[in-house]
Amino acid sequence: MRFLLVGGIGYVGGRLAAHLKQQGHYVCVTTRRPVQQAPSWLKADDVAQVNPYDAATLKTSLSSIDVVIDLAAPDEVKSNQDPKEALKAGREATTTILQAVSECPHPPAVIYLSTFHVYGTNARGRVDETTIPAPIHPYAVGKYEGERVMQEFRQKKKMEGLCVRLSNAFGAPAGIDVPRWTLVFNDLCRQAVAQQKLVLKSAGKQRRNFISLSDAVRALEFLSLNRSSWPKDGIIHVGSIDHWSILEAANKVAECTKDLFGYLPSVIVPKDAPAEKGSEFEFSVERLRQLGFTWTSSWEEEIKATLTLCQAANRSISNHA
């Protein structure tokens, strides 16, 4: 199968490109940066410099593509810093991408990568794909705007499209320079290597849904290969059957650190740590399960890979000090 990953040089995109290549698919990745600046760790058959707001540059990469996976959006940190850009990416960039796809002689299917954060204040109790979104954070608002664009194209252009609401993905990024070290597991792994202790930023008691990056990218491939089974409303959750608290996540990182490096970092909850905001909820993955997807990744392997990457980065810094 032939894939186009729009904005594919990132946390999910880097691992997704590597997985798809390993499975024998053709992979083209688009990026705003000059092609010569593509990172050495990127696994792709082709890299194209594309402005997601310019349909003309995108169209040249759409020839003979079977599935487009739209990953082009600022992350939650950048979205918080520049809410206008988050909204622009959600509405304008998604519109440009889908318009270019719809004008192809044989339009490919499109998967739009969204987030569970679109539920916002409605994230309580059992949350499934029929739960009404109520996004608050600029990142979530931008993603939901992208979903609305996708639904417009599905209804008016009869586009073969799917909105994937991803839960908390964790695991080693494809390269140390991928700026996603603020994510819970990644931050904990970085602390375990650099400080040999894990200091939580909250009481860490609320449970959340976590999925390994290995299973997340497998799920995206699985959905691409099973397009005839996509839900009629064009929405599906990609998460796992695992719900852990941040404290439980920290203890898992500590266990893996001991297995890998021989020392057990202490887990510290500051006395003045604030309680988590929002309600506790269950992120349902029943639709994905009913399609036949199975979870195979080991959380230990994913955490240890992240720890190993952190250690390599520390050694590199020490060698150049």
Steps between C-alpha positions, in 0.01 A plus 500: 500500500614856430483750788541876515568633850426873504713661768660163565822616669381498858429281800233275350605558139861394549403170659214447253727546196751251642228244572338529158838467327578193710171346387592550134281800415604797288529809720524865394535759777429870460666773705518877492877494539735461200539136402874518570418574865297183551640315804731205441274271705201546267400180321321584175515428128455866420496834683325803353507861611134596521319797649173359640331830410602467133295246306723524192809371678300223664341373179835397355541250786153346470556301181425127545454537878257259669476659846582847627561530874469862610733574793556868418429700816691673780527292817332600827798708617523704180120526483491651847769749400322595177127415515431681171740271315335195656160613374642590160661158465178327598277688264708637211776241464254211524275666243793548262614140540154351450422727207819384327406138568144546372630637169709189426373281212491210746486656848685305771343430837590743778564438869497816712690458826303667777511464878293385797541855634213612274262374771617771739243557773295201382783257579336324791360153561511273197614693193434346160481638147142623554601724792456866403831691471550813711865599441666769712876494440613670175654170383168319544299784344729496197470125464123512528491767230691254280244231580218730397672566168541125448130443566409776252706329228357158590145630464533742208781340299430138604862476606624175649620647829550406863564708812724313744482621858828390655545454875828547690764343274834428665834367387834589351490764226674410174778746586624682807435834328123440483376759754253289697679469833219674689276194453451313827690176429773673302553757775515227763756303296710812453494564875589139578816525289604859568405532869448141617175608664147564377332818625131519417331828413170399658361253751490253209195305614260540209497218248533560128510283188849426366601331175852415391623666183559152359133414531390849392683480166387139454142620550542769234631240256219260597236766434660585166482135394138463614334804348181313411436453873531865601213623721222678315544816706870514410630502859704243692702491820857375496602421854551185701340295771746648752406782735777607739552786737808722463628349825463151355676616183788636708535171684510313169780728379686444827469121462629509143790724604606248762479212250697694239757698699510332841371786715151582623416871473284634779150621414429833669160661538558856631296586811355803325424311176165615359216258436428422135236707324204340333305182560624145478359312201519176303614538139312230308683312223215259432460610137865429427478164676189402303683570174745227599799701620717335765748667731841332496751753632672462836506817708831384648663490156371846410617655827840332480547626143426853623743463791770372263449800271525736798824334612648533150411869498661551840820332384506715187467816709775382737736418213457847354524686829 
